[in-house]
Amino acid sequence: MELDLDESSLAIGRIERALSRIEKALADRANRPESAAQAPAADQSALKAEVAAVIGELDRLIAEADRG
Amino acid sequence: MADVKLTIAGRPYDLHCEDGQESQLLQLAAVVDEKAREMPGGTEVRQLLFAALMLADDAQDAKGKIEKSEPQSDSLRAAVALAESREATARDELRAAVTREQAALKELEAVLQAGPAAAPPTKPAHDRALLQIADRIEALAAKVEQLP
């Protein structure tokens, strides 16, 4: 499947909306009074690993795009 | 001051107490009277001695229970504080990661908008990667929203 620039922009829009959802969820969580409830450590590690992997993938894309 | 009439071990007593404390005094007298009556047949002094010893024993038991429960309360408080601190750290790390991700995305947008010279459009591999990233970040958002 090939995407033109507009479709790339759509993908970026999806990413931006997803990031906003994450920010909102984190803010809600911080404001909750029973914030002592904690996600299992394994879940947190998996989440962190996935975030790091996605950032790495974005960095790789940027580097490739810079190189043209 | 209020006047209160008490009966302990069969003997009436007239006492004074501060206004409003009458019912509390009557309640305490009832406790002493109950203890005194647990040793019927003795002299009044022996009944009162017995009541005093029983109440001292109750007080010592209660004090022992409080002392035993204090270390447990301390451990629980420490565990809660530790959990709160870890949760706050994890949240901060995740938030920092989201910020880095947004910065990276902006950079990517800038590269894409810079035009064909900087980033030739329609590179299928890049576009596919971008789509996959969108899928993964949406999945991440769903996971974060479902955190307890």
Backbone of each chain as ProteinMPNN parsed JSONL, in Angstrom:
{"seq_chain_A": "MELDLDESSLAIGRIERALSRIEKALADRANRPESAAQAPAADQSALKAEVAAVIGELDRLIAEADRG", "coords_chain_A": {"N_chain_A": [[0.848, -1.195, 0.0], [0.603, 2.168, -0.915], [1.171, 5.481, 0.211], [0.188, 8.852, -0.273], [1.357, 12.234, 0.346], [-0.774, 13.456, 1.675], [-2.028, 11.301, 2.869], [-0.048, 10.489, 4.559], [-0.091, 12.641, 6.262], [-2.525, 12.173, 7.422], [-1.92, 9.9, 8.905], [-0.12, 11.007, 10.69], [-1.84, 12.726, 12.006], [-3.425, 10.867, 13.313], [-1.544, 9.855, 15.089], [-1.005, 12.14, 16.623], [-3.485, 12.537, 17.854], [-3.66, 10.218, 19.372], [-1.515, 10.598, 21.125], [-2.468, 12.8, 22.531], [-4.574, 11.569, 23.84], [-3.158, 9.89, 25.552], [-1.82, 11.768, 27.121], [-3.988, 12.994, 28.373], [-5.083, 10.831, 29.783], [-2.994, 10.339, 31.576], [-2.941, 12.729, 32.985], [-5.493, 12.698, 34.165], [-5.186, 10.491, 35.773], [-3.207, 11.354, 37.514], [-4.61, 13.235, 38.908], [-6.48, 11.812, 40.236], [-7.87, 10.917, 43.42], [-7.365, 8.396, 44.577], [-4.838, 7.645, 43.737], [-2.929, 5.94, 44.621], [-3.318, 3.397, 43.806], [-1.755, 1.033, 41.873], [-0.385, 0.121, 38.735], [0.454, -3.221, 37.754], [3.929, -4.119, 38.075], [5.039, -5.467, 35.899], [3.37, -4.778, 33.781], [3.874, -2.046, 33.687], [6.565, -2.031, 32.959], [6.407, -3.219, 30.445], [4.907, -1.312, 29.105], [6.649, 0.897, 29.214], [8.745, -0.132, 27.698], [7.517, -0.407, 25.237], [6.898, 2.254, 24.645], [9.498, 3.289, 24.465], [10.386, 1.815, 22.278], [8.726, 2.738, 20.234], [9.464, 5.422, 20.146], [12.089, 5.102, 19.324], [11.657, 4.047, 16.782], [10.422, 6.212, 15.534], [12.555, 8.034, 15.64], [14.312, 6.739, 13.937], [12.921, 6.883, 11.518], [12.901, 9.664, 11.162], [15.627, 10.182, 10.861], [16.108, 8.791, 8.5], [14.435, 10.19, 6.751], [15.671, 12.663, 6.829], [18.031, 12.073, 5.593], [17.049, 11.705, 3.13]], "CA_chain_A": [[0.0, 0.0, 0.0], [1.375, 3.415, -0.946], [0.456, 6.656, 0.715], [0.762, 10.121, -0.698], [1.645, 13.101, 1.481], [-1.992, 13.681, 2.456], [-2.279, 10.131, 3.716], [0.954, 10.561, 5.637], [-0.59, 13.619, 7.227], [-3.587, 11.515, 8.188], [-1.264, 9.029, 9.884], [0.426, 11.881, 11.737], [-2.999, 13.184, 12.782], [-3.805, 9.764, 14.225], [-0.524, 9.803, 16.145], [-1.21, 13.298, 17.514], [-4.68, 12.311, 18.686], [-3.339, 9.168, 20.347], [-0.662, 11.213, 22.157], [-3.34, 13.622, 23.38], [-5.321, 10.652, 24.723], [-2.226, 9.435, 26.592], [-1.612, 12.898, 28.04], [-5.212, 13.197, 29.167], [-5.199, 9.71, 30.726], [-1.988, 10.519, 32.635], [-3.363, 13.856, 33.827], [-6.629, 12.229, 34.975], [-4.646, 9.553, 36.75], [-2.474, 12.12, 38.536], [-5.557, 14.004, 39.711], [-7.374, 10.929, 40.975], [-7.433, 10.845, 44.825], [-6.873, 7.062, 44.945], [-3.751, 7.367, 42.806], [-2.002, 4.949, 45.161], [-3.496, 2.152, 43.064], [-0.604, 0.993, 40.973], [-0.417, -0.943, 37.738], [1.502, -4.208, 38.041], [5.248, -3.704, 37.591], [5.287, -6.054, 34.581], [2.629, -3.944, 32.819], [4.574, -0.764, 33.545], [7.796, -2.263, 32.193], [6.034, -3.464, 29.05], [4.5, -0.016, 28.545], [7.846, 1.715, 29.001], [9.51, -0.721, 26.598], [6.813, -0.108, 23.989], [7.099, 3.693, 24.389], [10.879, 3.458, 24.006], [10.499, 1.24, 20.942], [8.049, 3.632, 19.273], [10.323, 6.606, 19.986], [13.227, 4.667, 18.505], [11.183, 3.907, 15.409], [10.242, 7.58, 15.026], [13.901, 8.595, 15.428], [14.876, 6.093, 12.744], [12.219, 7.474, 10.371], [13.374, 11.045, 10.991], [16.987, 10.127, 10.322], [16.027, 8.376, 7.093], [13.837, 11.281, 5.989], [16.712, 13.696, 6.737], [19.011, 11.65, 4.578], [16.365, 11.727, 1.841]], "C_chain_A": [[0.886, 1.248, 0.0], [0.519, 4.567, -0.455], [1.044, 7.893, 0.079], [0.903, 11.014, 0.536], [0.411, 13.328, 2.354], [-2.267, 12.508, 3.389], [-1.262, 10.038, 4.848], [0.479, 11.526, 6.717], [-1.709, 13.011, 8.074], [-2.983, 10.62, 9.275], [-0.715, 9.859, 11.036], [-0.702, 12.417, 12.626], [-3.44, 12.121, 13.78], [-2.837, 9.706, 15.408], [-0.741, 10.945, 17.148], [-2.417, 13.074, 18.434], [-4.394, 11.261, 19.768], [-2.471, 9.727, 21.478], [-1.49, 12.088, 23.101], [-4.123, 12.737, 24.344], [-4.427, 10.193, 25.872], [-2.019, 10.539, 27.624], [-2.809, 13.085, 28.957], [-5.334, 12.087, 30.224], [-4.22, 9.882, 31.882], [-2.385, 11.651, 33.579], [-4.522, 13.439, 34.731], [-6.141, 11.357, 36.114], [-3.935, 10.301, 37.889], [-3.447, 12.854, 39.456], [-6.496, 13.139, 40.528], [-6.913, 10.834, 42.426], [-6.851, 9.484, 45.176], [-5.721, 6.656, 44.046], [-2.734, 6.382, 43.356], [-2.153, 3.611, 44.437], [-2.457, 2.112, 41.95], [-0.776, -0.141, 39.975], [0.683, -1.938, 38.085], [2.815, -3.809, 37.383], [5.518, -4.233, 36.181], [4.606, -5.225, 33.493], [3.374, -2.64, 32.572], [5.84, -0.936, 32.714], [7.473, -2.455, 30.72], [5.649, -2.156, 28.365], [5.714, 0.84, 28.222], [8.637, 1.207, 27.803], [8.86, -0.357, 25.262], [6.989, 1.374, 23.62], [8.501, 3.928, 23.834], [11.035, 2.94, 22.573], [9.884, 2.163, 19.886], [8.883, 4.891, 19.039], [11.516, 6.263, 19.097], [12.857, 4.58, 17.031], [10.986, 5.277, 14.753], [11.601, 8.221, 14.72], [14.512, 8.032, 14.139], [14.252, 6.706, 11.477], [12.733, 8.883, 10.074], [14.756, 11.047, 10.363], [16.964, 9.761, 8.843], [15.476, 9.491, 6.235], [14.849, 12.407, 5.793], [17.727, 13.351, 5.646], [18.401, 11.681, 3.184], [16.35, 10.34, 1.249]], "O_chain_A": [[1.802, 1.37, 0.813], [-0.69, 4.612, -0.679], [2.259, 7.988, -0.095], [0.599, 10.586, 1.649], [0.5, 13.389, 3.581], [-2.679, 12.685, 4.536], [-1.57, 9.572, 5.945], [0.623, 11.272, 7.913], [-1.829, 13.288, 9.267], [-3.465, 10.582, 10.407], [-0.824, 9.477, 12.201], [-0.541, 12.545, 13.84], [-3.78, 12.418, 14.925], [-3.24, 9.534, 16.558], [-0.671, 10.743, 18.361], [-2.374, 13.378, 19.626], [-4.823, 11.394, 20.914], [-2.662, 9.38, 22.643], [-1.251, 12.117, 24.308], [-4.318, 13.089, 25.508], [-4.868, 10.114, 27.019], [-2.038, 10.294, 28.83], [-2.662, 13.305, 30.159], [-5.641, 12.348, 31.387], [-4.561, 9.608, 33.033], [-2.201, 11.564, 34.793], [-4.545, 13.778, 35.914], [-6.604, 11.458, 37.25], [-4.045, 9.934, 39.059], [-3.156, 13.072, 40.633], [-7.217, 13.631, 41.396], [-5.717, 10.688, 42.678], [-5.932, 9.408, 45.992], [-5.614, 5.501, 43.634], [-1.783, 6.017, 42.663], [-1.237, 2.789, 44.447], [-2.316, 3.065, 41.184], [-1.251, -1.223, 40.32], [1.716, -1.563, 38.639], [2.833, -3.241, 36.291], [6.141, -3.554, 35.364], [5.175, -4.994, 32.426], [3.501, -2.178, 31.438], [6.155, -0.098, 31.869], [8.167, -1.93, 29.849], [6.006, -1.912, 27.212], [5.821, 1.425, 27.145], [9.137, 1.99, 26.996], [9.543, -0.043, 24.288], [7.198, 1.715, 22.455], [8.681, 4.665, 22.865], [11.728, 3.548, 21.758], [10.435, 2.348, 18.8], [9.004, 5.372, 17.913], [11.899, 7.044, 18.226], [13.622, 4.979, 16.154], [11.331, 5.482, 13.589], [11.778, 8.865, 13.685], [15.14, 8.752, 13.363], [14.946, 7.004, 10.506], [12.967, 9.254, 8.924], [15.027, 11.819, 9.444], [17.695, 10.336, 8.036], [15.963, 9.733, 5.13], [14.892, 13.033, 4.735], [18.2, 14.208, 4.9], [19.116, 11.683, 2.182], [15.818, 10.14, 0.157]]}, "seq_chain_B": "MADVKLTIAGRPYDLHCEDGQESQLLQLAAVVDEKAREMPGGTEVRQLLFAALMLADDAQDAKGKIEKSEPQSDSLRAAVALAESREATARDELRAAVTREQAALKELEAVLQAGPAAAPPTKPAHDRALLQIADRIEALAAKVEQLP", "coords_chain_B": {"N_chain_B": [[-21.224, 23.247, 87.562], [-22.227, 19.819, 87.758], [-24.414, 17.692, 89.584], [-24.122, 14.286, 90.404], [-25.543, 11.168, 91.022], [-24.255, 8.145, 92.034], [-24.144, 4.554, 92.093], [-22.187, 2.147, 93.404], [-21.137, -1.096, 93.834], [-23.275, -1.506, 95.515], [-23.301, 0.703, 97.204], [-24.355, 4.076, 97.591], [-23.149, 7.066, 95.996], [-22.44, 10.537, 96.013], [-21.488, 12.695, 93.557], [-19.639, 15.346, 91.906], [-19.445, 16.797, 88.698], [-18.192, 18.225, 85.591], [-20.492, 20.223, 83.691], [-22.413, 18.46, 81.332], [-20.897, 16.204, 81.332], [-22.116, 14.216, 82.656], [-23.367, 11.829, 81.709], [-21.206, 10.372, 80.767], [-19.805, 9.947, 83.14], [-21.642, 8.376, 84.536], [-21.635, 6.166, 82.927], [-19.002, 5.208, 83.206], [-19.074, 4.618, 85.917], [-20.878, 2.533, 85.859], [-19.361, 0.589, 84.626], [-17.364, 0.116, 86.557], [-18.999, -0.749, 88.64], [-20.045, -3.081, 87.557], [-17.763, -4.697, 87.386], [-17.177, -4.858, 90.131], [-19.342, -6.299, 91.038], [-18.774, -8.753, 90.087], [-17.515, -10.16, 92.002], [-19.131, -11.368, 94.244], [-20.296, -11.332, 97.656], [-17.981, -10.722, 99.068], [-16.319, -8.275, 101.175], [-17.137, -4.759, 100.902], [-14.862, -3.257, 100.409], [-13.105, -5.22, 99.432], [-14.477, -5.937, 97.161], [-14.253, -3.591, 95.676], [-11.481, -3.441, 95.449], [-11.026, -5.709, 93.94], [-12.411, -4.967, 91.604], [-10.839, -2.773, 90.834], [-8.399, -4.049, 90.274], [-9.138, -5.741, 88.152], [-9.86, -3.853, 86.209], [-7.418, -2.564, 85.883], [-6.034, -4.639, 84.751], [-7.432, -4.957, 82.335], [-6.791, -2.486, 81.176], [-4.043, -2.755, 80.855], [-3.925, -4.875, 79.042], [-5.145, -3.667, 76.803], [-3.301, -1.651, 76.254], [-1.088, -3.17, 75.556], [-2.022, -4.35, 73.192], [-2.243, -2.126, 71.519], [0.437, -1.344, 71.349], [1.481, -3.57, 70.032], [0.227, -3.369, 67.563], [1.248, -1.07, 66.471], [3.883, -1.266, 65.14], [3.062, -2.715, 62.903], [1.305, -0.929, 61.681], [3.125, 1.036, 61.017], [4.676, -0.319, 59.08], [2.757, -0.683, 57.119], [2.175, 1.954, 56.443], [4.649, 2.695, 55.415], [4.775, 0.985, 53.221], [2.669, 1.926, 51.652], [3.581, 4.51, 51.139], [5.846, 3.916, 49.638], [4.712, 2.647, 47.421], [3.238, 4.768, 46.388], [5.265, 6.503, 45.724], [6.662, 5.052, 43.77], [4.683, 4.835, 41.844], [4.336, 7.495, 41.139], [6.841, 8.042, 40.041], [6.835, 6.31, 37.829], [4.762, 7.444, 36.396], [5.801, 9.948, 35.811], [7.961, 9.225, 34.208], [6.644, 8.094, 32.04], [5.242, 10.296, 31.132], [7.347, 11.954, 30.372], [8.319, 10.437, 28.301], [6.203, 10.606, 26.505], [6.353, 13.313, 25.902], [8.847, 13.371, 24.618], [8.189, 11.839, 22.446], [6.293, 13.441, 21.184], [7.895, 15.565, 20.447], [9.583, 14.335, 18.634], [7.744, 13.65, 16.711], [6.909, 16.162, 15.78], [9.25, 16.983, 14.621], [9.414, 15.142, 12.577], [7.157, 15.853, 11.117], [7.974, 18.373, 10.273], [10.074, 17.709, 8.615], [8.705, 16.296, 6.657], [7.095, 18.292, 5.627], [8.904, 19.947, 4.518], [9.322, 19.689, 1.875], [9.926, 18.304, -1.467], [12.709, 18.358, -1.958], [13.943, 18.092, 0.521], [12.671, 15.868, 1.65], [11.724, 13.378, -0.199], [8.499, 12.739, -1.427], [6.032, 10.136, -1.032], [7.414, 7.776, -0.248], [7.267, 4.558, 0.009], [8.12, 2.76, 2.051], [8.624, 4.411, 4.263], [6.112, 5.523, 4.654], [4.592, 3.304, 5.267], [5.832, 2.623, 7.66], [5.146, 4.83, 9.169], [2.402, 4.519, 9.37], [2.362, 2.151, 10.84], [3.495, 3.043, 13.19], [1.507, 4.806, 14.018], [-0.518, 2.946, 14.547], [0.668, 1.589, 16.695], [0.995, 3.594, 18.64], [-1.644, 4.283, 19.08], [-2.543, 1.902, 20.191], [-0.994, 1.962, 22.484], [-2.109, 4.196, 23.751], [-4.643, 3.205, 24.339], [-3.921, 1.256, 26.189], [-2.787, 2.81, 28.252], [-5.016, 4.271, 29.001], [-6.459, 2.285, 30.166], [-5.134, 1.696, 32.469], [-5.028, 0.801, 35.943]], "CA_chain_B": [[-20.966, 21.858, 87.959], [-23.429, 18.995, 87.811], [-24.433, 16.666, 90.648], [-24.452, 12.959, 89.861], [-25.65, 10.122, 92.049], [-23.773, 6.865, 91.514], [-24.202, 3.423, 93.027], [-21.159, 1.169, 93.059], [-21.085, -2.193, 94.805], [-24.371, -1.377, 96.464], [-23.241, 1.933, 98.02], [-24.576, 5.286, 96.788], [-22.148, 8.137, 96.085], [-22.802, 11.817, 95.367], [-20.283, 13.278, 92.95], [-19.822, 16.517, 91.038], [-18.619, 16.784, 87.488], [-18.491, 19.373, 84.731], [-21.757, 20.099, 82.952], [-22.29, 17.738, 80.05], [-20.132, 14.955, 81.471], [-22.851, 13.33, 83.566], [-23.621, 10.495, 81.152], [-19.914, 9.69, 80.708], [-19.487, 9.517, 84.509], [-22.553, 7.27, 84.857], [-21.2, 5.005, 82.148], [-17.788, 4.698, 83.86], [-19.482, 4.023, 87.195], [-21.519, 1.259, 85.549], [-18.286, -0.37, 84.355], [-16.756, -0.239, 87.854], [-20.007, -1.512, 89.389], [-20.147, -4.416, 86.956], [-16.577, -5.434, 87.829], [-17.292, -5.103, 91.568], [-20.365, -7.328, 91.258], [-18.269, -10.06, 89.662], [-17.006, -10.848, 93.183], [-20.158, -11.179, 95.275], [-20.08, -11.978, 98.96], [-16.841, -10.146, 99.788], [-16.617, -6.959, 101.756], [-17.19, -3.71, 99.875], [-13.483, -2.887, 100.067], [-12.542, -6.289, 98.59], [-15.135, -5.844, 95.84], [-13.668, -2.456, 94.944], [-10.106, -3.828, 95.137], [-11.117, -6.649, 92.831], [-12.796, -4.189, 90.411], [-9.681, -1.965, 90.41], [-7.394, -4.946, 89.657], [-9.673, -6.187, 86.845], [-9.792, -2.732, 85.268], [-6.004, -2.353, 85.573], [-5.659, -5.716, 83.832], [-8.009, -4.585, 81.026], [-6.03, -1.354, 80.631], [-2.732, -3.25, 80.431], [-4.168, -5.648, 77.804], [-5.417, -2.731, 75.708], [-2.043, -0.966, 75.938], [-0.255, -4.15, 74.847], [-2.531, -4.516, 71.815], [-1.883, -0.923, 70.742], [1.891, -1.388, 71.071], [1.749, -4.593, 69.016], [-0.27, -2.975, 66.245], [1.97, 0.099, 65.954], [4.874, -1.591, 64.102], [2.361, -3.128, 61.692], [0.811, 0.294, 61.029], [4.288, 1.709, 60.421], [5.053, -1.015, 57.841], [1.734, -0.398, 56.101], [2.37, 3.333, 55.977], [5.852, 2.715, 54.581], [4.465, 0.322, 51.951], [1.825, 2.843, 50.866], [4.437, 5.613, 50.671], [6.718, 3.382, 48.588], [3.881, 2.421, 46.227], [2.895, 6.081, 45.825], [6.467, 7.081, 45.123], [6.944, 4.326, 42.514], [3.647, 5.167, 40.867], [4.624, 8.855, 40.666], [8.017, 7.954, 39.177], [6.436, 5.685, 36.564], [3.931, 8.397, 35.655], [6.697, 10.991, 35.298], [8.741, 8.663, 33.093], [5.747, 7.937, 30.892], [4.946, 11.642, 30.622], [8.552, 12.424, 29.682], [8.397, 9.693, 27.042], [5.199, 11.19, 25.598], [6.902, 14.596, 25.45], [9.889, 13.084, 23.612], [7.517, 11.335, 21.252], [5.677, 14.584, 20.496], [8.973, 16.341, 19.827], [10.031, 13.567, 17.468], [6.689, 13.749, 15.696], [6.982, 17.502, 15.202], [10.433, 16.994, 13.761], [9.059, 14.373, 11.383], [6.232, 16.69, 10.341], [8.76, 19.442, 9.653], [10.828, 17.106, 7.505], [7.761, 15.951, 5.584], [6.561, 19.507, 5.019], [9.998, 20.738, 3.944], [9.235, 19.614, 0.416], [10.558, 17.166, -2.121], [14.169, 18.371, -1.889], [14.386, 17.555, 1.806], [12.125, 14.533, 1.862], [10.928, 13.007, -1.352], [7.247, 12.138, -0.997], [5.619, 8.806, -1.46], [8.359, 6.692, 0.006], [6.354, 3.557, 0.569], [8.596, 2.171, 3.305], [8.409, 5.396, 5.331], [4.678, 5.671, 4.902], [4.146, 2.102, 5.99], [6.354, 2.732, 9.026], [4.348, 5.85, 9.853], [1.118, 3.883, 9.695], [2.565, 1.19, 11.933], [3.696, 3.827, 14.412], [0.179, 5.29, 14.429], [-1.202, 1.801, 15.179], [1.279, 1.255, 17.995], [0.708, 4.646, 19.626], [-3.069, 4.158, 19.441], [-2.633, 0.771, 21.123], [-0.429, 2.443, 23.755], [-3.103, 5.085, 24.376], [-5.696, 2.356, 24.914], [-3.38, 0.611, 27.397], [-2.639, 3.815, 29.318], [-6.367, 4.619, 29.477], [-7.011, 1.176, 30.963], [-4.341, 1.473, 33.688], [-5.906, 0.917, 37.118]], "C_chain_B": [[-22.288, 21.101, 88.059], [-23.298, 17.984, 88.951], [-24.849, 15.339, 90.048], [-24.514, 11.977, 91.03], [-25.254, 8.791, 91.44], [-24.025, 5.784, 92.55], [-23.181, 2.399, 92.563], [-21.07, 0.159, 94.202], [-22.111, -1.996, 95.92], [-24.349, -0.108, 97.296], [-23.462, 3.159, 97.131], [-23.471, 6.328, 97.031], [-22.7, 9.384, 95.411], [-21.524, 12.444, 94.84], [-20.635, 14.538, 92.163], [-18.942, 16.332, 89.804], [-18.982, 17.998, 86.637], [-19.797, 19.126, 83.984], [-21.51, 19.377, 81.634], [-21.561, 16.418, 80.184], [-20.852, 13.929, 82.341], [-22.981, 11.912, 83.001], [-22.325, 9.684, 81.079], [-19.558, 9.12, 82.087], [-20.359, 8.324, 84.899], [-22.115, 5.99, 84.16], [-19.963, 4.373, 82.807], [-18.141, 4.005, 85.185], [-20.117, 2.651, 86.963], [-20.471, 0.182, 85.285], [-17.656, -0.843, 85.664], [-17.721, -1.123, 88.653], [-20.095, -2.947, 88.871], [-18.969, -5.285, 87.407], [-16.702, -5.814, 89.302], [-18.272, -6.244, 91.842], [-19.897, -8.708, 90.808], [-17.681, -10.822, 90.85], [-18.007, -10.672, 94.328], [-19.728, -11.836, 96.596], [-18.925, -11.392, 99.736], [-17.242, -8.841, 100.442], [-16.59, -5.932, 100.625], [-15.779, -3.325, 99.426], [-12.873, -3.935, 99.134], [-13.159, -6.242, 97.193], [-14.508, -4.727, 95.01], [-12.219, -2.747, 94.553], [-10.101, -4.742, 93.905], [-11.45, -5.907, 91.517], [-11.599, -3.394, 89.889], [-8.644, -2.842, 89.711], [-7.85, -5.408, 88.276], [-9.54, -5.07, 85.796], [-8.341, -2.43, 84.897], [-5.529, -3.401, 84.572], [-6.176, -5.411, 82.424], [-7.174, -3.486, 80.374], [-4.676, -1.822, 80.1], [-2.854, -4.056, 79.127], [-4.316, -4.712, 76.605], [-4.134, -2.025, 75.27], [-1.12, -1.89, 75.139], [-0.686, -4.313, 73.408], [-2.138, -3.325, 70.945], [-0.404, -0.965, 70.379], [2.221, -2.405, 70.006], [1.34, -4.125, 67.629], [0.517, -1.812, 65.658], [3.026, -0.244, 64.899], [4.209, -1.987, 62.787], [1.854, -1.905, 60.925], [1.954, 1.019, 60.344], [4.676, 1.045, 59.106], [4.051, -0.71, 56.743], [1.914, 1.002, 55.538], [3.579, 3.416, 55.042], [5.569, 2.098, 53.217], [3.636, 1.228, 51.052], [2.672, 3.968, 50.295], [5.324, 5.146, 49.522], [5.928, 3.207, 47.283], [3.547, 3.749, 45.561], [4.097, 6.68, 45.109], [6.796, 6.394, 43.798], [5.948, 4.695, 41.428], [3.923, 6.548, 40.275], [5.822, 8.846, 39.718], [7.633, 7.399, 37.811], [5.63, 6.668, 35.712], [4.806, 9.492, 35.042], [7.49, 10.481, 34.102], [7.887, 8.556, 31.84], [5.449, 9.294, 30.259], [6.144, 12.202, 29.844], [8.672, 11.727, 28.332], [7.41, 10.254, 26.027], [5.715, 12.517, 25.047], [7.966, 14.37, 24.376], [9.257, 12.645, 22.299], [6.88, 12.486, 20.46], [6.738, 15.419, 19.793], [9.453, 15.644, 18.552], [9.021, 13.68, 16.337], [6.713, 15.105, 15.006], [8.144, 17.584, 14.218], [10.118, 16.265, 12.445], [8.124, 15.174, 10.479], [6.999, 17.763, 9.585], [9.52, 18.897, 8.454], [9.904, 16.816, 6.328], [7.262, 17.196, 4.862], [7.644, 20.328, 4.332], [10.024, 20.645, 2.419], [10.059, 18.487, -0.156], [12.08, 17.157, -1.975], [14.65, 17.737, -0.594], [13.892, 16.132, 2.027], [11.241, 14.151, 0.695], [9.649, 12.314, -0.893], [7.094, 10.725, -1.527], [6.749, 7.797, -1.359], [7.579, 5.595, 0.717], [6.818, 3.005, 1.916], [8.347, 3.115, 4.483], [6.935, 5.501, 5.678], [4.122, 4.474, 5.673], [4.581, 2.188, 7.462], [5.527, 3.73, 9.835], [2.985, 5.29, 10.276], [1.251, 2.931, 10.871], [2.765, 1.924, 13.263], [2.36, 4.342, 14.933], [-0.581, 4.161, 15.127], [-0.668, 1.551, 16.582], [0.963, 2.319, 19.046], [-0.77, 4.618, 20.024], [-3.262, 3.008, 20.433], [-2.1, 1.171, 22.502], [-1.445, 3.31, 24.497], [-4.202, 4.253, 25.038], [-5.197, 1.701, 26.196], [-3.291, 1.607, 28.558], [-4.01, 4.183, 29.885], [-6.946, 3.528, 30.375], [-6.199, 0.904, 32.216], [-5.243, 1.649, 34.906], [-5.673, 2.227, 37.86]], "O_chain_B": [[-23.325, 21.671, 88.4], [-22.208, 17.49, 89.238], [-25.807, 15.266, 89.279], [-23.647, 11.967, 91.904], [-25.84, 8.354, 90.45], [-24.108, 6.066, 93.745], [-23.291, 1.849, 91.467], [-20.944, 0.522, 95.372], [-21.854, -2.276, 97.09], [-25.3, 0.143, 98.037], [-22.855, 3.284, 96.067], [-22.939, 6.442, 98.135], [-23.347, 9.301, 94.367], [-20.586, 12.691, 95.598], [-21.792, 14.757, 91.804], [-17.843, 15.781, 89.876], [-19.948, 18.706, 86.92], [-20.159, 17.988, 83.686], [-20.539, 19.643, 80.925], [-21.591, 15.595, 79.269], [-20.28, 12.906, 82.716], [-22.744, 10.927, 83.7], [-22.329, 8.472, 81.297], [-19.082, 7.991, 82.206], [-19.878, 7.374, 85.517], [-22.206, 4.892, 84.71], [-19.887, 3.152, 82.947], [-17.588, 2.959, 85.526], [-19.929, 1.727, 87.753], [-20.647, -0.978, 85.659], [-17.438, -2.038, 85.864], [-17.314, -2.113, 89.261], [-20.206, -3.898, 89.646], [-19.144, -6.45, 87.764], [-16.381, -6.937, 89.69], [-18.067, -7.049, 92.75], [-20.54, -9.714, 91.106], [-17.377, -12.009, 90.725], [-17.757, -9.917, 95.267], [-18.915, -12.76, 96.624], [-18.877, -11.542, 100.956], [-18.366, -8.366, 100.28], [-16.086, -6.202, 99.535], [-15.526, -3.099, 98.243], [-12.203, -3.588, 98.161], [-12.487, -6.47, 96.188], [-14.264, -4.882, 93.814], [-11.772, -2.359, 93.474], [-9.307, -4.58, 92.978], [-10.86, -6.176, 90.471], [-11.358, -3.334, 88.683], [-8.075, -2.449, 88.692], [-7.053, -5.463, 87.339], [-9.159, -5.318, 84.652], [-8.049, -2.085, 83.753], [-4.74, -3.113, 83.673], [-5.456, -5.583, 81.44], [-6.884, -3.54, 79.179], [-4.211, -1.367, 79.055], [-2.016, -3.944, 78.232], [-3.715, -4.918, 75.551], [-3.9, -1.823, 74.078], [-0.463, -1.469, 74.186], [0.146, -4.405, 72.505], [-1.75, -3.487, 69.788], [-0.028, -0.663, 69.247], [3.101, -2.184, 69.174], [2.003, -4.432, 66.639], [0.456, -1.588, 64.449], [3.074, 0.412, 63.859], [4.696, -1.659, 61.705], [1.951, -1.838, 59.7], [1.798, 1.551, 59.244], [4.971, 1.729, 58.126], [4.423, -0.503, 55.588], [1.823, 1.221, 54.33], [3.548, 4.105, 54.022], [6.038, 2.589, 52.191], [3.863, 1.296, 49.844], [2.522, 4.346, 49.134], [5.534, 5.875, 48.554], [6.395, 3.563, 46.201], [3.566, 3.861, 44.335], [3.974, 7.28, 44.042], [7.162, 7.052, 42.824], [6.302, 4.847, 40.259], [3.77, 6.758, 39.071], [5.825, 9.554, 38.711], [8.037, 7.927, 36.774], [5.782, 6.728, 34.492], [4.587, 9.913, 33.906], [7.674, 11.191, 33.113], [8.326, 8.876, 30.736], [5.405, 9.434, 29.037], [5.982, 12.835, 28.801], [9.075, 12.338, 27.342], [7.723, 10.368, 24.842], [5.538, 12.814, 23.865], [8.0, 15.067, 23.361], [9.702, 13.009, 21.21], [6.922, 12.503, 19.23], [6.519, 15.919, 18.689], [9.694, 16.286, 17.53], [9.384, 13.79, 15.166], [6.554, 15.189, 13.789], [8.036, 18.168, 13.14], [10.499, 16.708, 11.361], [8.267, 15.181, 9.256], [6.724, 18.035, 8.417], [9.599, 19.543, 7.409], [10.251, 17.048, 5.17], [7.033, 17.176, 3.652], [7.34, 21.299, 3.638], [10.685, 21.446, 1.757], [10.793, 17.802, 0.557], [12.686, 16.09, -1.88], [15.608, 16.964, -0.576], [14.629, 15.289, 2.538], [10.092, 14.587, 0.632], [9.7, 11.404, -0.066], [7.882, 10.217, -2.325], [7.001, 7.047, -2.302], [7.273, 5.713, 1.903], [6.006, 2.804, 2.819], [7.92, 2.689, 5.556], [6.56, 5.561, 6.849], [3.31, 4.612, 6.587], [3.817, 1.874, 8.375], [5.243, 3.516, 11.014], [2.493, 5.55, 11.375], [0.407, 2.889, 11.767], [2.279, 1.496, 14.31], [2.106, 4.321, 16.138], [-1.21, 4.376, 16.163], [-1.427, 1.334, 17.527], [0.694, 1.994, 20.202], [-1.109, 4.898, 21.174], [-4.036, 3.116, 21.384], [-2.651, 0.792, 23.535], [-1.622, 3.181, 25.708], [-4.638, 4.553, 26.149], [-5.938, 1.596, 27.173], [-3.664, 1.297, 29.689], [-4.158, 4.382, 31.09], [-7.798, 3.788, 31.224], [-6.521, -0.018, 32.964], [-6.112, 2.522, 34.922], [-6.325, 2.488, 38.871]]}, "name": "protein", "num_of_chains": 2, "seq": "MELDLDESSLAIGRIERALSRIEKALADRANRPESAAQAPAADQSALKAEVAAVIGELDRLIAEADRGMADVKLTIAGRPYDLHCEDGQESQLLQLAAVVDEKAREMPGGTEVRQLLFAALMLADDAQDAKGKIEKSEPQSDSLRAAVALAESREATARDELRAAVTREQAALKELEAVLQAGPAAAPPTKPAHDRALLQIADRIEALAAKVEQLP"}
